[in-house]
Amino acid sequence: MTLTADKKLEYTEGVEVPFPVVNADIVYAGSHVCVNAAGYALPGSDTAGLIYVGEALEQVDNSLGDAGAKTVNVRRRGLIRMTFATAI
């Protein structure tokens, strides 16, 4: 579609992005974060259908809330040093 007037663009670097948190769950600061098919953030895991989006910048407790009642800020870019329980 060809524009016939200016269009306002919203822009973000995509470094820190908020995601709505799934219901009945807690996302802990420093944890891996995934999103499900509905677009809700949840603790990261190697589960079919989940998409890894980054690392949680804070703890968000939505254990008593509806899906999307709270959001978690996720760092999506950069180098992050982590310690793992097992070798990768």
DSSP file (Angstrom, degrees, kcal/mol; ACC not computed):
  #  RESIDUE AA STRUCTURE BP1 BP2  ACC     N-H-->O    O-->H-N    N-H-->O    O-->H-N    TCO  KAPPA ALPHA  PHI   PSI    X-CA   Y-CA   Z-CA
    1    1 A M              0   0    0      0, 0.0     2,-0.4     0, 0.0     0, 0.0   0.000 360.0 360.0 360.0 131.0    0.0    0.0    0.0
    2    2 A T        -     0   0    0      1,-0.0     2,-0.2     2,-0.0     0, 0.0  -0.706 360.0-126.6 -85.8 131.4    1.4    3.4   -1.0
    3    3 A L        -     0   0    0     -2,-0.4     3,-0.1     1,-0.1     4,-0.0  -0.509  20.9-173.5 -77.0 145.9    1.2    6.1    1.7
    4    4 A T  S    S+     0   0    0     -2,-0.2     2,-0.3     1,-0.2    -1,-0.1   0.318  74.2  22.8-115.9   2.3   -0.4    9.4    0.9
    5    5 A A  S    S-     0   0    0      0, 0.0    -1,-0.2     0, 0.0     0, 0.0  -0.962  99.1 -70.8-156.6 166.1    0.5   11.0    4.2
    6    6 A D        -     0   0    0     -2,-0.3     2,-0.5    -3,-0.1    -2,-0.1  -0.292  43.1-149.1 -61.1 148.2    3.1   10.7    7.0
    7    7 A K        -     0   0    0     -4,-0.0     2,-0.3     2,-0.0    -1,-0.0  -0.988  13.0-127.8-123.6 126.0    2.7    7.6    9.2
    8    8 A K        -     0   0    0     -2,-0.5     2,-0.4     1,-0.0     0, 0.0  -0.561  26.0-155.1 -73.0 129.9    3.8    7.8   12.9
    9    9 A L        -     0   0    0     -2,-0.3     2,-0.5     2,-0.0    -1,-0.0  -0.878   7.4-146.9-107.7 138.2    6.1    4.9   13.7
   10   10 A E        -     0   0    0     -2,-0.4     2,-0.4     2,-0.0    -2,-0.0  -0.890  25.8-172.7 -99.5 135.0    6.6    3.4   17.2
   11   11 A Y        +     0   0    0     -2,-0.5     2,-0.3     2,-0.0     3,-0.0  -0.975  17.1 171.5-135.7 141.0   10.1    2.2   17.7
   12   12 A T        -     0   0    0     -2,-0.4     5,-0.0     1,-0.1    -2,-0.0  -0.987  37.8-127.6-141.6 150.4   12.0    0.3   20.3
   13   13 A E        -     0   0    0     -2,-0.3     4,-0.1     3,-0.1    -1,-0.1   0.718  40.7-131.1 -68.2 -19.6   15.5   -1.1   20.3
   14   14 A G  S    S+     0   0    0      2,-0.2     3,-0.2    63,-0.0    62,-0.2   0.683  74.9 117.8  77.0  16.1   14.1   -4.5   21.4
   15   15 A V  S    S+     0   0    0      1,-0.3    61,-3.3    61,-0.1    62,-0.7   0.934  81.7  22.7 -80.7 -49.3   16.6   -4.8   24.1
   16   16 A E  E    S+A   75   0A   0     59,-0.2    -1,-0.3    60,-0.1    -2,-0.2  -0.979  77.9 175.4-120.9 120.9   14.1   -4.9   27.0
   17   17 A V  E     -A   74   0A   0     57,-2.6    57,-2.4    -2,-0.5     2,-0.3  -0.981  25.3-131.0-129.7 133.3   10.6   -5.9   26.1
   18   18 A P  E     -A   73   0A   0      0, 0.0    55,-0.2     0, 0.0    53,-0.0  -0.647  23.1-171.9 -83.0 140.4    7.6   -6.5   28.4
   19   19 A F  E     -A   72   0A   0     53,-2.3    53,-2.6    -2,-0.3     2,-0.2  -0.991  28.4-112.8-127.9 139.0    5.6   -9.7   28.0
   20   20 A P  E     -A   71   0A   0      0, 0.0    21,-3.8     0, 0.0     2,-0.3  -0.485  37.8-123.4 -68.0 140.5    2.2  -10.5   29.7
   21   21 A V  B     -b   41   0A   0     49,-3.1    47,-3.1    19,-0.2    49,-0.4  -0.672  19.7-113.1 -93.1 140.0    2.7  -13.3   32.2
   22   22 A V    >   -     0   0    0     19,-2.9     3,-0.6    -2,-0.3    43,-0.1  -0.220  43.4 -93.9 -60.7 156.0    0.6  -16.6   32.0
   23   23 A N  T 3  S+     0   0    0      1,-0.2    40,-0.2    41,-0.1    43,-0.2  -0.330 100.9  19.5 -71.7 157.1   -1.8  -17.2   34.9
   24   24 A A  T 3  S+     0   0    0     38,-1.3    39,-0.3    41,-0.9     2,-0.3   0.820 103.4 100.5  56.6  40.1   -0.9  -19.2   37.9
   25   25 A D  E <   -F   62   0B   0     -3,-0.6    37,-2.1    37,-0.5     2,-0.4  -0.974  59.4-138.8-148.8 163.3    2.8  -18.9   37.6
   26   26 A I  E     -F   61   0B   0     -2,-0.3     2,-0.6    35,-0.2    35,-0.2  -0.989   8.6-157.4-123.8 131.3    5.9  -17.1   38.8
   27   27 A V  E     -F   60   0B   0     33,-2.5    33,-2.8    -2,-0.4     2,-0.3  -0.956  20.4-145.7-106.7 121.8    8.7  -15.8   36.6
   28   28 A Y    >   -     0   0    0     -2,-0.6     3,-1.9    31,-0.2    28,-0.3  -0.619  23.6 -97.7 -92.1 146.4   11.9  -15.3   38.7
   29   29 A A  T 3  S+     0   0    0      1,-0.3    28,-0.2    -2,-0.3    30,-0.1  -0.337 110.2  20.1 -57.5 135.3   14.5  -12.6   38.1
   30   30 A G  T 3  S+     0   0    0     26,-2.7    -1,-0.3     1,-0.3     2,-0.2   0.439  97.6 126.2  84.4  -0.1   17.4  -14.0   36.0
   31   31 A S    <   -     0   0    0     -3,-1.9    25,-2.6    27,-0.1    -1,-0.3  -0.526  68.7 -99.6 -90.1 158.1   15.5  -16.9   34.7
   32   32 A H  E     -C   55   0A   0     23,-0.2    12,-2.7    -2,-0.2     2,-0.4  -0.470  40.5-151.3 -66.1 146.2   15.0  -18.0   31.1
   33   33 A V  E     -CD  54  43A   0     21,-2.6    20,-2.8    10,-0.2    21,-1.2  -0.983  15.8-179.9-126.8 135.9   11.6  -16.8   29.7
   34   34 A C  E     -CD  52  42A   0      8,-2.6     8,-2.3    -2,-0.4     2,-0.4  -0.825  18.3-136.8-121.2 165.2    9.5  -18.4   27.0
   35   35 A V  E     -CD  51  41A   0     16,-2.1    16,-2.2    -2,-0.3     6,-0.2  -0.954  15.8-138.1-120.4 147.8    6.2  -17.5   25.5
   36   36 A N    >   -     0   0    0      4,-1.9     3,-2.1    -2,-0.4    14,-0.1  -0.286  40.9 -84.3 -91.7-177.1    3.4  -19.9   24.7
   37   37 A A  T 3  S+     0   0    0      1,-0.3    13,-0.1     2,-0.1    -1,-0.0   0.760 129.9  56.0 -61.5 -25.6    1.2  -20.0   21.6
   38   38 A A  T 3  S-     0   0    0      2,-0.1    -1,-0.3     1,-0.0    -3,-0.0   0.520 119.8-109.7 -84.2  -5.9   -1.1  -17.4   23.2
   39   39 A G  S <  S+     0   0    0     -3,-2.1     2,-0.4     1,-0.3    -2,-0.1   0.583  70.7 140.4  90.3  11.3    1.8  -15.0   23.7
   40   40 A Y        -     0   0    0    -21,-0.1    -4,-1.9   -19,-0.1    -1,-0.3  -0.720  50.3-122.8 -93.1 139.2    2.0  -15.3   27.5
   41   41 A A  E     +bD  21  35A   0    -21,-3.8   -19,-2.9    -2,-0.4    -6,-0.2  -0.497  37.7 162.2 -77.2 144.7    5.4  -15.4   29.2
   42   42 A L  E     - D   0  34A   0     -8,-2.3    -8,-2.6    -2,-0.2     3,-0.1  -0.963  49.4 -65.1-153.1 164.1    6.3  -18.3   31.5
   43   43 A P  E     - D   0  33A   0      0, 0.0   -10,-0.2     0, 0.0   -16,-0.1  -0.240  65.7-100.6 -54.5 139.3    9.4  -19.8   33.0
   44   44 A G        +     0   0    0    -12,-2.7     2,-0.3    10,-0.1   -12,-0.1  -0.307  53.3 155.9 -64.9 141.6   11.7  -21.2   30.3
   45   45 A S        -     0   0    0      2,-0.1     2,-1.8    -3,-0.1     5,-0.1  -0.976  53.9-101.8-158.4 161.0   11.7  -24.9   29.6
   46   46 A D        +     0   0    0     -2,-0.3     2,-0.4     2,-0.0    -2,-0.0  -0.585  70.0 140.4 -86.6  75.8   12.5  -27.3   26.8
   47   47 A T    >   -     0   0    0     -2,-1.8     3,-1.9     3,-0.0    -2,-0.1  -0.969  58.4-105.5-126.3 134.3    8.9  -27.9   25.9
   48   48 A A  T 3  S+     0   0    0     -2,-0.4     3,-0.1     1,-0.2    -2,-0.0  -0.273 105.0  25.5 -55.9 138.1    7.4  -28.2   22.4
   49   49 A G  T 3  S+     0   0    0      1,-0.3     2,-0.3   -13,-0.1    -1,-0.2   0.253  94.4 113.5  92.2 -12.7    5.5  -25.1   21.4
   50   50 A L    <   -     0   0    0     -3,-1.9     2,-0.5   -14,-0.1    -1,-0.3  -0.703  52.8-151.0 -93.1 146.6    7.3  -22.7   23.6
   51   51 A I  E     -C   35   0A   0    -16,-2.2   -16,-2.1    -2,-0.3     2,-0.2  -0.973  16.1-128.2-118.9 124.7    9.5  -19.9   22.1
   52   52 A Y  E     +C   34   0A   0     -2,-0.5   -18,-0.3   -18,-0.2     3,-0.1  -0.510  31.5 170.0 -68.9 132.0   12.5  -18.6   24.0
   53   53 A V  E     -     0   0A   0    -20,-2.8     2,-0.3     1,-0.3   -19,-0.2   0.575  47.1 -86.5-121.1 -15.7   12.5  -14.8   24.3
   54   54 A G  E     -C   33   0A   0    -21,-1.2   -21,-2.6    20,-0.0     2,-0.4  -0.993  57.3 -36.6 148.4-154.4   15.2  -13.9   26.8
   55   55 A E  E     -CE  32  75A   0     20,-2.0    20,-2.9    -2,-0.3   -23,-0.2  -0.920  52.1-115.3-117.6 135.8   16.0  -13.4   30.5
   56   56 A A  E     - E   0  74A   0    -25,-2.6   -26,-2.7    -2,-0.4    18,-0.2  -0.460  15.9-160.6 -69.6 134.4   13.7  -12.0   33.1
   57   57 A L  S    S+     0   0    0     16,-2.8     2,-0.3   -28,-0.2    -1,-0.1   0.625  74.4  11.5 -89.8 -15.6   14.9   -8.7   34.6
   58   58 A E  S    S-     0   0    0     15,-0.5     2,-0.4   -30,-0.1    -1,-0.1  -0.968  85.0 -92.7-152.3 165.8   12.7   -9.0   37.7
   59   59 A Q        -     0   0    0     -2,-0.3     2,-0.4   -31,-0.2   -31,-0.2  -0.687  36.2-171.2 -82.1 135.1   10.5  -11.5   39.6
   60   60 A V  E     -F   27   0B   0    -33,-2.8   -33,-2.5    -2,-0.4     2,-0.8  -0.976   7.6-159.7-130.1 118.8    6.8  -11.3   38.7
   61   61 A D  E     +F   26   0B   0     -2,-0.4   -35,-0.2   -35,-0.2     3,-0.2  -0.855  27.5 154.2-101.4 105.5    4.3  -13.3   40.7
   62   62 A N  E >   +F   25   0B   0    -37,-2.1   -38,-1.3    -2,-0.8     3,-0.7  -0.081  31.9 123.4-115.5  30.2    1.1  -13.9   38.8
   63   63 A S  T 3  S+     0   0    0    -39,-0.3    -1,-0.1     1,-0.2   -37,-0.1   0.749  84.4  31.7 -65.9 -23.2    0.3  -17.1   40.7
   64   64 A L  T 3  S+     0   0    0     -3,-0.2    -1,-0.2   -39,-0.1     2,-0.2   0.376 108.3  88.1-112.3   2.3   -3.1  -15.7   41.8
   65   65 A G  S <  S-     0   0    0     -3,-0.7   -41,-0.9   -40,-0.2     2,-0.1  -0.504  78.5-101.3-102.2 168.7   -3.8  -13.5   38.7
   66   66 A D    >   -     0   0    0     -2,-0.2     3,-2.4   -43,-0.2     4,-0.3  -0.424  58.8 -75.4 -76.6 159.5   -5.5  -14.0   35.3
   67   67 A A  T 3  S+     0   0    0      1,-0.3   -45,-0.2     2,-0.1    -1,-0.1  -0.379 122.8  14.7 -57.0 127.3   -3.3  -14.4   32.2
   68   68 A G  T 3  S+     0   0    0    -47,-3.1    -1,-0.3     2,-0.2   -46,-0.1   0.428  86.8 120.4  86.7  -0.6   -1.9  -11.1   31.3
   69   69 A A  S <  S+     0   0    0     -3,-2.4     2,-0.3   -48,-0.4    -2,-0.1   0.807  81.9  26.5 -65.7 -27.9   -2.7   -9.4   34.6
   70   70 A K  S    S-     0   0    0    -49,-0.4   -49,-3.1    -4,-0.3     2,-0.3  -0.918  74.5-144.6-131.2 158.1    1.0   -8.7   35.1
   71   71 A T  E     -A   20   0A   0     -2,-0.3     2,-0.4   -51,-0.3    -2,-0.0  -0.906   4.1-148.5-122.6 153.4    4.0   -8.2   32.8
   72   72 A V  E     -A   19   0A   0    -53,-2.6   -53,-2.3    -2,-0.3     2,-0.5  -0.970  17.4-130.2-119.4 135.6    7.6   -9.2   33.0
   73   73 A N  E     -A   18   0A   0     -2,-0.4   -16,-2.8   -55,-0.2   -15,-0.5  -0.735  28.1-164.1 -85.1 130.2   10.4   -7.2   31.5
   74   74 A V  E     -AE  17  56A   0    -57,-2.4   -57,-2.6    -2,-0.5     2,-0.6  -0.951  18.3-136.5-122.2 131.8   12.7   -9.4   29.4
   75   75 A R  E     +AE  16  55A   0    -20,-2.9   -20,-2.0    -2,-0.4   -59,-0.2  -0.785  25.7 175.3 -85.5 122.3   16.2   -8.7   28.2
   76   76 A R        +     0   0    0    -61,-3.3     2,-0.3    -2,-0.6    -1,-0.1   0.592  55.1  43.3-105.5 -14.5   16.4  -10.0   24.6
   77   77 A R  S    S+     0   0    0    -62,-0.7     2,-0.1     2,-0.1   -63,-0.0  -0.890  78.9  48.1-133.3 161.1   19.8   -8.9   23.4
   78   78 A G  S    S-     0   0    0     -2,-0.3     2,-0.5     2,-0.0    -3,-0.0  -0.383  85.3 -56.6 106.0 177.3   23.4   -8.7   24.6
   79   79 A L        -     0   0    0     -2,-0.1     2,-0.5     2,-0.0    -2,-0.1  -0.848  49.0-169.3 -98.7 129.4   25.8  -11.1   26.3
   80   80 A I        -     0   0    0     -2,-0.5     2,-0.5     2,-0.0    -2,-0.0  -0.977  13.9-144.0-123.8 125.0   24.6  -12.7   29.5
   81   81 A R        +     0   0    0     -2,-0.5     2,-0.3     2,-0.0    -2,-0.0  -0.769  29.6 172.9 -89.0 127.2   26.9  -14.6   31.8
   82   82 A M        -     0   0    0     -2,-0.5     2,-0.5     2,-0.0    -2,-0.0  -0.941  29.5-138.8-134.2 153.5   25.1  -17.5   33.5
   83   83 A T        -     0   0    0     -2,-0.3     2,-0.3     2,-0.0    -2,-0.0  -0.962  23.8-157.7-109.8 129.7   25.9  -20.5   35.7
   84   84 A F        -     0   0    0     -2,-0.5     4,-0.1     1,-0.1     3,-0.0  -0.776  22.7-132.3-108.4 152.3   24.2  -23.7   34.8
   85   85 A A  S    S+     0   0    0     -2,-0.3     2,-0.3     2,-0.1    -1,-0.1   0.785  93.9  26.6 -71.2 -28.0   23.5  -26.7   37.1
   86   86 A T  S    S-     0   0    0     -3,-0.0     2,-0.1     1,-0.0    -2,-0.1  -0.897  96.0 -89.0-132.4 162.0   24.8  -29.1   34.3
   87   87 A A              0   0    0     -2,-0.3    -2,-0.1     1,-0.1    -1,-0.0  -0.375 360.0 360.0 -68.8 147.5   27.1  -28.9   31.4
   88   88 A I              0   0    0     -2,-0.1    -1,-0.1    -4,-0.1     0, 0.0   0.405 360.0 360.0 -97.0 360.0   25.7  -27.8   28.1
